[in-house]
């Protein structure tokens, strides 16, 4: 055996034992005739002691150890004179009697510490070294633990885990597919699944009434902190259920995870908020409820009651009241104005009103409004002395609300109100079934074409499809969409009507989804499903700003794996076998 114990398990009760440890050199320190080495493995750190008075050759060998050398050490456990309360093993040390260098190491390009000196790019290039850092390792251990908890929970609820194919047909409705050429079928391509959506619906037709899968999914889309080209879903589907059945079961699962992983008790029943209400109150379909600053609509107070032309021509005027910030300087207010003018937000400007501690009201627009209007503004917003009101307007209510949402979240960050150790979860329901695409110049599915319309709204499919609500639901935590799902259409005629509204000809619908349409002719049960983003769920539990550090080998913001140098050109021989010609223009 290379080791009798790990570097994280020995305690004072083990004093006097002969042990063998193996791991990596974290650091070494020479103090007089003694050398101290911190040995690290996945489980922790143990201090080794080499004394030249006991064995000069052994101590000399220890002095030649470099950082990240992989070594094996035999020795005796003894009580440590200078204890380290920050380490679980800090009461003991190993008096080394034998040293075996298993593998030498080059000097690492960054320190293998929680607070490393390595930037994102260098850490991603040497990810196998980055994974040795305890901070990163703990995220993967958390991911493992959550995955086990999820599997056990779903197993206890009679779900069966079924693997669905990775190589499927392309269904280019929604995000872009990653495609894979077929050598045996020249000119034809597989696609990597954006989700197992149609396949899990087929499993419902097959009679597997409760399915789940920890499923790899792929989307060729622009990346953000919470996006990767490949990601993992906790993918589930159920038969003979309605919306409340699905919500109740997966709310129980979330409650179980929060209690087991973070020791947090979620409420007995989570809040449900309609999409329309969420947009009206917070400008987002994933509102962060850890803090207030709920939107206040100000059309009645400010439109047509003064000479400020921007407000008089606006279709929406709204604001947020920021408690205790009337003391903001002009520089701070200009910074906020610059923030909302950024391309990512897209607003033209920002109006501010200070309700000062002395009772006076100062505003960037007070010359356009009478004192009576400004006083009414204070009453309407419920502002108190010392508060700051930030106002935005525009010619589209929802667009302006989204911009105001960006400002609200920015203020939440600046004021430290988005505590990562506080969890506020809710369900968003009654999404629009369709959304207009300026690029496609047609209605598109808000979620996917198989989402069930609200039964009350089915008559509107013929006349006002844009007003139809979906039987869909998202699980939101701390302003992040962690999961979502819907009731599915299981009636062939209704599915045909959906395809028609989305601009599918019968021929195109059969070409892309004929397998599902035909399956529905053989007794399809009512069914519904939901998928949680495992990466996002883990990142929330770990208090991370990005999902990258809870993925073993992530891509960067350009979708590249800088460690593997992927994607990369193919060898010409491979291209010939696939009968593919790459023709990049000189300009490109």
N, C-alpha and C positions, 0 to 999 in steps of 0.2 A: 504493500500500500504506500502511496506517495504521502499520505497524511493520516494521522489518527484523529485529528480534530481540525475544525475550521478556525479561521482567525477572529471569529466573533463569538465563540462559545465558552472559552475558558474563564473561570472565575476564581476567587480566593479559596473556595472550597477544593479547588484542584491543586493547591500548593503541594509540592513534593512529587507530583506525577512526572513520569517520563513521557514526552509527547513528540510527535512529528508534525510539522506544519509545512504547507506549501502555498506559495502565492507570489505577489509582485512587490518589489521594493518601492515603498511610497517615498521615503526619505531616509537619510542616514546622518548621524552626528557623531563626530569624534571628540571625546572629552577626556584629555589626559591619556591614560592607558586603557581607556574603555571606548568601545564603539557601540552606539545604539542605532538599531535599524527598525523602522516601522514596516511591518509586513502586512500587506493588504490582500484580501480576496473578496469574493462577492458578499461575504457575511460580516466583515468588519476588519479591524486593525489590531494587531498584537505587537507589543514592543519586544524586540530581541536584544540581548546583551552579549557582547563579545569582550572578554577580558584578556589582555595580553599577558597578564601575570599567570593566568591559568593555561593559556595556549596561544603563544605568540604567532604561530603560523596561521592558526584559525582567525585570529584578530586581523592579521595582515590581509588574509583573503577577504574578510568582511569590508576592509577599507577600500578594496578595489571594486566593490559592488556599485553599479550605477543605477540611476532611477529606472524603474520598470524592468530590471532584471527579474527573470522568473527563477525562483530558488526553492530549495527544500532544506529545512532546518530540523535537527533533532536537539532536544534539550530538556531541562527540568523547569517546571513551573515554580516560581517563588513570589512571595509578596513584594510588591513594588514599594520602594521607600518614598519616592516622590510620585504620589498618585495623581491620576488624571481623571477628574470627575466628569469630563466631557465624553469619555469613552466607556462603553459597557465593560470592556476588558481593562479599564484603567487602574485596577487594583493589583494587577499581576504583571509579570514579565517572564520571558523565557531565557534562562541562562544557557546559551548555545554550547553544544559539545560537538556538533558536526554540521558542516555546510556543504551543500551540493548545488552548484549552479546548473539549472536545467536549461536555461536559454538566456543568452545575453541580449541587450537591447540598445539600439541607438538612442541618443538623447531625444526624448519626445518633443514634437514641435510646439507643445503647450503643456502647462502644468496639469496633472491629473488631480485636480482639486475641485471642490464645490465652486469656489470663486476662482475660476480659471482665467488665465491671461490670453486664451485663444478666442478669436472672433468666430462668427458663424461659419464663414467660408472654410477656414482652416479646420474647424471642428468637424464639418460635414465631410471634408476630404479624408480625414483620418477618423471616421466615425467609430471604427473598432477600438480606438483609444478613448474617444469621448464616452463610449459606453462603459468604460471602467470607472468613470466618475460616479461617486455615490448618488449625486443628485439626479443623474440621468437613469442610473440603474434602478433607483427606487420607483421611477415612473413606470418602467417596464414591469417591475414586480407588482405595482398597483394594477396595471392593466391585466396581468395574469390573474390576480386575485379577483378582480371584477368579472373577468370572463368565467371563472369557475363558479362564482356566486350566481351569475346569470344562467349558466347551463343548469345548475342545480335547481334554481327557482323554476325555470320553465319545465324541466323534467318533472318537478313535483306537481305541475299543473297539466300534465298529460301531453305536453308538446313532444314531437319527435323531430330530431335533427336530421335533415336531408341535405346532401350536397347537390347543388345544381351546376350545370356546365359553365365553364369559363369561355369557351369558344361557342358563340351563338350567332344568329343573324342580326344584321344592322337594322335598327328602328330609329331613324334620325328625326324623331319628334322630341324636341327638348335640347339638352346639351349635346355637344358633338361626341361621336363615338371614337374610340381608338379601334383601328382596323388591323387585321392580320391577314396577309395574303396566303392563299392556299396553293401549295406546290402541285398537289394532285388534281386541282381544279383550276387551271390557268385562267387568270383574269377575274377570278372570284375571290371574295374576301369574307372572313369571319369578322365579328365585332366582339370586343370585350364588354361584358355586361355593365351598364350603368347602375342596374340593380336587378335582382332576380324577379322582377315584377310579374311578368307574364308566366314565368315558370312556376312561381308559387301559387298563382291562380289555377294553373293546370293541376297542381297537387290537390287543391280543394275539389276540383272536378273529380279527381281520382279517389276521393274519400278520405284523404289524410287531413282530418278536420282541424288539427293543430300542428302547424309546422314552424320550425325556426332554423336559422342558420347563422353562424358567425361568418358573414359573407364578404369576400373581396369584391369591390366595385371600382369602376374606372370611368372617369369623365375627362374629356379633353377640353378643359376650360381654364380661364385665367385664374391664377392662384392668389389666395389671401392667407392671413394667419390661420384661419380655420378651414382651409381647403388644401387638398393634395390631389394629384392626378389619379392616385390609387388610394383607396381608403377602405375602412371596414365598417360594415353595418351589422347590428343585431336585428336580423330580418325575420319578421314573424307574419303569420297569416292564420286566420281562424274561420271556421264555417259555423253557420247557424247562430250568428251573433248580431247585435245591433251596436250602435256607436257607444252607448253607455257601457256595454259589456267589455269592449276593447279598452276604453278609457279606465274603467275601474281596475281591470287586471294589471295593466301596465303602470298605473299609478301605484298599485301595490308593489310592483317590482321596483320602481324608483324609490319608494319608501323603504323597502328592504335594503337596497344598495346604500342609501344615505345613512341608514342606521348602522349597518355592518362596517362600512368603510370610513365614515366620518363621525359616527356617533351622534348624528343629527336626526331629530324626530321631525319629519314633515307633518303638516296638519292632517287630521283624519280625512279631510276632503279638500282637494285642491280647488282653487278658484278656476272658473271657466269664463272666458271673455270672448265676445264675438270679434271677428276681424274688423268690422266697422267701428266698434267701440275702441279697440286697441289703436286704430289709426287716428280716431278723433281725439283720444286722450293722450297718446304718446307718440303718434307719427310713425309707428312701427308695428309689424305683425309679430315681433318678438320683444316686447317691452321689458325693460329692466325695472323691476319693482323694489329694488333694494333702497331706493330713495324716491322722494316726491317730485316736485317741479312738474306737476301735471299741467298740460296745456290749458290756457284760458283763452277762449275765443273773444275777440274784441271788436268785431264788426260793428255792433250796435253803438259802442262807445266812440270809436275813432273814424268810421267812414261817414263823410258828409257833415261832420260836426266841427271841422276846422278847415284850414287852407292848405293842408299838406296833400299835394296832388297824388303822391305815391299811394297813400292810403285811400284817397277818394276814388281811385280807379281800380283798387284791388278787389279780387274775388275772395280773398281770405286774409284775415289779420289775426294773428295769435301770438301769445307770449308765455314766458315762464317767469315765475317769481322766485328769485334766488335770495333766500333768507340771509340777512346779516352782511350783505355785500355792497351796500350803498357807498362804502368807503373806497371802492375801486377807483384807481387813478385813471387819468385820461390815457396813459400808456397801456394799462391793462384793458381798457375798453377798446382801444384801437387794435390790440392783439386779437380780441374776440371778433371784431369786425373783419380783420384780415382772415381769421379762421373760417368764417362763413363764406368768404369770397373765394376760398380755395376751390379748384376744379372738382375735388371730391365731394364738396357740399353744393356749390353752384348757386349760392344766393348773391343778390346784387348789393345787399347792405344789411345793416342792423341798427335798430333804434333802441336807445336805453333811457330809462327813467329811474332817477334816484329819489327814494323817499327818505330824506335825511333825518338824523336823530333829533334835530331841532324843529321838526315838523314842516320844513320847507320841501318843495318838490323841484328838482332840477332835471332837465331832459334835453336830449339832442333835438327835440322838436317842440319845446315849450313855447317858442315864439309863434307857432302856428295854431295853438289851442289856448282857449281861455282857462283861467284858474279853476272855473267850475268843471270844465271837462277833465282837467288833470285830477281834480278831487274825486270825480266820479270814477276815473280810472283806478284810483287807489281803492275805492270801495268795491268795485267790481272784482278786482284781483285779490282782495283780502290782504293787501300788503300792509306791513307794519313799518314803523319808523326803523330805519336801518336796512331796509330791504332794497333790492335792485330788480327792476323789471326789464327783461330783454324781449324785444318785439320783432317779429318778422312778418312780411306780407308777400303776396304773389298773385298771379292770375290763375293758379291751379291749387285748389285746397290741399289735395293729397301730396302734391309735389312740395308745397311749402311746409306741410307738416313733417315730411321726411327731412327737409333741411333743418327745421326746428328741433327735430329729434337728434340730429348730429350735434347741435349746440347744447342740448340738454345733457347728452352723454359726455361731452367735453367738460361741462361745468361739474358733472358728477365726478369726473376724474380729477379735475383741479382741486375740488374740495374734499377729496378722499372719501367719497360717499359710496364707492363701489367696492365694498369690503369682500375679498375673496373667501373669507371664512364665514360669510353670511349667504344663505341660499333662499331665494324666492322663486318658487316654481308655480306654473299655471298652465292651463290648456287654452289655446286659441282655437275657436271653432267658427263655423259658418263662413269659410273663405269664399270668395268669388269662384265660380266654376271655371270661368274663362278670364283671360286678360288680353288686351289689345297689344299686338306687336307692330311697332312702327317699321321695323326691318322687314317683316313678312307682309305687312299691310293686311293682316287678318287676325281673327281671334285665335288664341292658342290656349291650350289647357294650362291652368294655373299649376296643377300637379302633374297629372298624366291623363290620357284619354279614357281610362277605365274607372274614373272616379264617379261615384253615384251622385246625381243631382239631388238636392233636397226635394222630397216628394211634393211639398207644397208649391215648389217653383217649376215643376215639370211643364205646366202649360206655357210658361214663358219661353221655353226652348224655341217655340215657333215664332214668337213675336219680339221678345227682348232677351236674347240669350245672355247679354252682358249683365243682366240683373239676377241671374240664377245663382243661388248659393250651392256650395258643395257640401256633401256629408263628409267633411274632412276635418282633421284635428292635428294640431302641432303641440308637442310638449316643449315648453320653453323654461329655461332656468338662467337667471341672472343676465337676461338680455341675449341669450344664445338659443337658437333652435337646436335642441338636442335630438329630437325625433319627430316624426310625423307619419300620418297615414290617412286612410279613408275607408268608407264602405265602397265596395266595388259593384260595378254594373254586372249583373248576371243574366240579364234579359237581352237576347240577341237583337230584338227590334230597337230597344233603347240604345244599345251600343251602336247600331247602324245609324241612328239619328245623331249620336255624338260625332261619329266620323264625318257625317255629312256637314255638320256645323263647322267642323275643323277644316273643311275643304278637301276631304278625301273622296276620290271617286270610288265607286264600289270595287273597281278593279285594283286600285292601289291599296284599299283596305284589305282585300283578300290576299294581295301579294305580300303585304307586310305582317298582317295579323290573322291570316286565314286559319292557322292552327288553333288560335283561341276562339275565333268565331265558330269554327266547326265543333270544337269541344263543348261549347255552350248548347249545342243541339242535343247533348246527351245527359240532360238532367243536372245542370249546374246549380249548386246550392247557394243560398245567400252567403256572402263571405265578406270579410274585412281584414285589414292588416295594418301594420305599423312597422317602422324601422327606426331604431335609434342609431345615431352615429357613435360607434364605440370610441373612436379617437377623441371626439368632442367630449363625450361623457367622462372619459379618463382625465382629460385636460382640466375640466371643471373641478373634479374631485382633487386633483393635484395642485390646483391654484395656478395653472399656467396660462400665459397669454396666447400661446401658439400650440397647435396640436403636434408640431414636429418633434418635440422632446418626449412624446409618449409613443412614438413610432420608432422601431429599431433602426431602420435605414430610410429616412425620408428624402424627398426631393427638395431642391431649393425653390425660390420664388419664380424661377424660369422653367420649372418642371424638369430640371436636370439632376441626375445623381452624379455629383462631382467626384465621388469615390470610385464608382464604376465607369465614369465618363460615358454616361448614357443619357439621351440617345446618341448614337454615333452612326457614321456611314456603314453600309454593308459592303462586304467583299464583292467585287464584280461577279465572281463565280456564283455567289448566292443569288444575286440579282438575276443572272442568266437562268438559274434553276427555277426561279419564280416567274420568269418571263416578264420582268418589270424593268422599265427603262426610266431612269431618273433624269429629268430635263429641267435643271434650274437655270433661269435666265441670267445673263451676265449682270444685269442691273441688281438682281437679288443677291 
